[in-house]
Amino acid sequence: MVHLSPTVEIAPRKHNLLPSEVEALQQAISNDFMKDQGWSSDEQGRIKNNKGRTIFKPGFVTPIQKTLENNEK
C-alpha cells in the first residue's frame, strides 16, 4: 500500500525589517557599492573582487534579494 502525503505550500513570510535594516541590505548588494569596492556578483550570487578572488561564497546575494522582495509584500 502506498501512502501519499498531501502537498503543503508555505507562503513567504514577511520579515518586518526596520527601514534601516532594509537600507543596509540594499546598500550591501547595490551596484554603486560593489563598484566602489571593486567587486562584482555572478549568476550564483557569489561576490568577487576585481582580481577574481571570492569575497562572499555562492548564494550570498540571492537570499538578500529574496529577503528584500519578501519584505515588500
N, C-alpha and C positions, 0 to 999 in steps of 0.2 A: 504494500500500500504506500502511495506517495502522498505526503502532506505538503501542501503548498502554503507558503507564508504570504499573507497579504502585503501588498506594496505600501510602503509608508513614505509619504513625502514630507519633508521638513521645510517649512518656509524660512527664507533667510531672516536672520534676526537683526533688528536694528540695534546698533551698538550704543546709541545715545552718547556719542562722543562730545566732549566740550568743544566749543569753537576753536580754542587754542590747540587742542589735540588734532582736530581736522586740519588746521592750518599747518601744523608741524609735519603731519604725514604728507600733505600735498607738497610742501616745500621739499621734503626729503627725496621725492621722486620727480620733481619738476625738471623740465628741460634746462631752464636757466641755471639751477643749482648744479645739475650734472655737468653742464658745460663749464661753469666756473671752477669745478673741481677737476676737470679734465677726465670726467667719467662718461660712460655710455651704458645703456642697458641693451640686452639682446632679447630674442624672442622667448627664451626660457626664464626671463625675469632676473638674470644674473647682471651684476654691475661690474664693469671692468674699467681700469684706468686707461690712460692714453698709450700705455705700453703693453696693453693686453693682459695685465695681471688682474686676477679676480679680486674684487674688493668685497662683494657680497655674493654668496653662492646662488645657484639657480633657485628660483622660487621666492626671491626677496621682493621683487617689485609687484608681482601679481597678487599676493594676498593684501598688500597695501591698497592696490587699486580696487579689489573686491570689497574690502572694508569700507573704503570711501563711497563706493557705489551703493552698498547696502545701507550705509548711514543716511543717504539721501532719501531713501524710500520711506 
